[in-house]
Amino acid sequence: MDGEQTGQKEKLSGGELIKQKDAEYIVKSDGTVSCGKVKNVNGKLTIPDTVQDENGNTYVVSEVGKDAFKDNKSVTEVVIGNKVKTVAANAFAGCSKLKKVVLGDAVEVISDNAFANCGKLQTVTMKKKVTRIGARAFYKCKSLKKIVIPASVKKIGKQAFYQCKNLRSITIKTTKLTKKRVGSNAFKGIHAKAKIKVPKKKLALYKKVLRSRGVGKKAKIMK
């Protein structure tokens, strides 16, 4: 009888914390959790798919929370779990040593300022479900050299890649962008001689959109 009761302990409610040795997670209203502060991060950081509370209940990690790792000075690489759907605002903003980011398969939203001012960030891997790249998401990521924007992306916010001055190679796979769906100065300040590959059927439109959003005259926009 006691064993049955132990196995049926209720899950935590929205707003409650799951505290672990080196991390804390906030339970959301839908029963999933948001990754909050992680202590003692040195080098590589992996956001798990799931976590357990002290009663053994399992929760899906669906979000990297707002400001979770803002201004962290020690993380160099981030691998985000395959259950995370949202990287919240300022989640990794100002991570001064961050060089590599691999987003999980389920990530749909890269929120405003998510990776802003990560001056050493060189590599970002986006998967097939990303629909929105928020305003200033990669603002002044001056070491970023290459980016592939997946076919699923519907919106790119203002100044998303602003002053990414070494961004030389951009591959845009989505056909869903319009002038209204790409924010002002989204690509202003990228490398002057950047090469941007776009879908063949969108070449004429995307040339107009990208030029109006900051891509310079010397940059090549091609199919």
C-alpha positions in Angstrom: 0.0 0.0 0.0 2.8 2.4 0.9 4.5 1.7 -2.3 1.4 2.5 -4.3 1.0 5.8 -2.5 4.6 6.8 -3.1 4.2 6.2 -6.8 1.1 8.5 -6.9 2.5 11.6 -5.3 1.2 14.7 -7.0 3.3 16.7 -9.4 4.3 20.3 -8.5 2.0 23.2 -9.5 2.8 26.1 -11.8 5.3 28.5 -10.3 7.0 26.0 -7.9 10.7 25.2 -8.1 12.5 22.0 -8.7 15.9 22.5 -7.1 18.8 20.2 -8.0 22.4 20.2 -7.0 23.5 22.6 -9.7 20.3 23.9 -11.3 16.7 25.1 -10.7 13.7 24.6 -12.9 10.4 26.5 -12.7 7.2 24.6 -13.2 5.0 26.2 -15.8 1.1 26.2 -15.9 1.1 23.5 -18.6 3.1 21.1 -16.4 6.4 21.4 -18.3 9.4 23.3 -16.8 11.5 26.3 -17.7 15.3 26.0 -17.1 16.3 28.8 -14.7 19.7 29.4 -13.2 22.4 26.7 -13.5 25.3 27.0 -11.1 28.9 26.1 -11.6 28.8 26.1 -15.4 32.2 25.6 -16.9 32.6 25.0 -20.6 29.9 23.0 -22.2 26.3 23.3 -21.0 23.6 20.8 -21.9 19.9 21.5 -21.3 18.2 18.2 -20.7 15.0 16.8 -22.2 13.5 16.1 -18.8 14.1 16.5 -15.1 12.7 14.9 -12.0 11.5 16.3 -8.7 12.4 14.8 -5.3 9.3 12.5 -5.5 10.5 11.0 -8.8 8.0 12.8 -11.0 9.3 13.6 -14.5 8.8 16.9 -16.2 9.6 17.9 -19.8 12.0 20.9 -20.2 10.1 23.1 -22.7 11.9 26.4 -22.3 15.2 28.1 -21.4 13.9 30.8 -19.2 14.2 34.6 -19.5 17.6 35.9 -18.4 18.6 32.3 -17.4 22.3 32.6 -18.3 22.5 36.3 -19.0 26.0 37.7 -18.7 27.5 34.3 -17.8 31.3 34.4 -18.1 32.2 30.7 -18.2 29.9 28.8 -20.6 31.6 28.2 -24.0 29.2 25.8 -25.7 25.4 25.2 -25.3 23.5 22.1 -26.5 19.7 22.6 -26.0 17.6 19.5 -25.4 15.1 18.1 -28.0 12.0 19.0 -25.9 12.8 22.7 -25.6 10.4 24.9 -27.7 11.4 28.4 -26.7 14.7 30.1 -25.9 13.3 33.1 -23.9 14.3 36.7 -24.0 17.9 37.4 -22.9 18.4 33.8 -22.1 22.1 33.8 -23.2 22.6 37.6 -23.7 26.1 38.8 -22.9 27.7 35.3 -22.5 31.2 36.6 -23.2 32.9 33.2 -23.8 30.1 31.4 -25.7 31.4 30.1 -29.0 29.0 27.3 -30.1 25.2 26.8 -29.9 23.2 23.7 -31.0 19.5 24.2 -30.8 17.3 21.1 -30.2 14.9 19.6 -32.7 11.8 21.1 -31.1 12.9 24.8 -30.8 10.4 27.0 -32.5 11.1 30.5 -31.0 14.4 32.3 -30.5 13.2 35.2 -28.5 14.3 38.8 -28.4 17.9 39.4 -27.4 18.4 35.6 -26.8 22.0 35.6 -27.9 22.7 39.4 -28.1 26.2 40.6 -27.4 27.8 37.1 -27.5 30.9 38.5 -29.0 32.7 35.2 -29.4 29.8 33.2 -30.8 31.0 31.5 -34.0 28.6 28.7 -34.7 24.8 28.4 -34.4 22.9 25.3 -35.6 19.1 25.8 -36.0 16.9 22.8 -36.7 13.8 22.4 -38.8 11.1 23.8 -36.5 12.3 27.3 -35.9 9.5 29.8 -36.9 10.7 33.0 -35.4 14.0 34.7 -34.8 13.3 37.6 -32.4 14.5 41.2 -32.4 18.2 41.5 -31.7 18.4 37.8 -31.3 22.0 37.8 -32.5 22.7 41.5 -32.0 26.4 42.3 -32.3 27.6 38.6 -32.4 30.7 39.9 -34.2 32.4 36.5 -34.5 29.5 34.8 -36.2 30.6 33.8 -39.7 27.9 31.6 -41.1 24.1 31.0 -40.5 21.5 28.8 -42.1 17.9 30.1 -41.7 15.6 27.0 -41.9 12.6 26.6 -44.3 10.2 26.9 -41.3 11.1 30.5 -40.4 8.2 32.9 -40.8 9.6 36.0 -39.1 12.9 37.7 -38.4 12.8 40.6 -35.9 14.4 44.0 -36.2 18.2 44.1 -35.8 18.3 40.3 -35.5 21.8 40.1 -37.0 22.7 43.8 -36.5 26.4 44.4 -36.6 27.4 40.8 -37.1 30.3 42.2 -38.9 32.0 38.9 -39.8 28.8 37.2 -41.0 29.9 36.3 -44.6 27.7 33.3 -45.4 23.9 33.3 -45.1 21.7 30.5 -46.5 18.0 31.3 -46.4 15.9 28.2 -47.0 12.5 29.7 -46.0 10.1 31.0 -48.7 7.8 32.6 -46.1 9.5 35.9 -45.6 8.0 39.3 -46.8 9.0 42.9 -46.2 6.6 43.0 -43.2 8.0 39.8 -41.7 11.6 41.0 -41.7 12.3 43.8 -39.2 14.2 47.0 -39.8 18.0 46.7 -39.9 17.7 43.0 -39.5 20.9 42.5 -41.5 22.5 45.9 -41.1 26.3 45.8 -40.5 26.9 42.2 -41.6 30.1 41.7 -43.7 30.2 44.0 -46.6 30.9 41.2 -49.1 28.6 38.7 -47.6 27.1 35.9 -49.8 23.5 35.2 -49.3 21.8 32.2 -50.9 18.0 32.3 -51.2 15.3 30.1 -52.8 15.3 30.5 -56.6 11.6 31.4 -56.8 12.1 34.2 -54.2 15.3 35.7 -55.6 13.7 39.0 -56.9 11.6 39.6 -53.8 14.3 38.7 -51.4 16.8 41.0 -53.1 14.4 43.9 -52.4 13.6 42.8 -48.9 17.2 42.2 -47.8 18.5 45.4 -49.3 15.8 47.3 -47.5 16.7 45.6 -44.2 20.4 46.5 -44.2 22.3 44.3 -46.7 24.8 46.4 -48.5 25.4 46.9 -52.2 28.6 44.8 -52.3 26.9 41.8 -50.8 25.8 39.1 -53.3 22.3 37.7 -53.1 22.0 34.6 -55.3 19.8 31.6 -55.9 
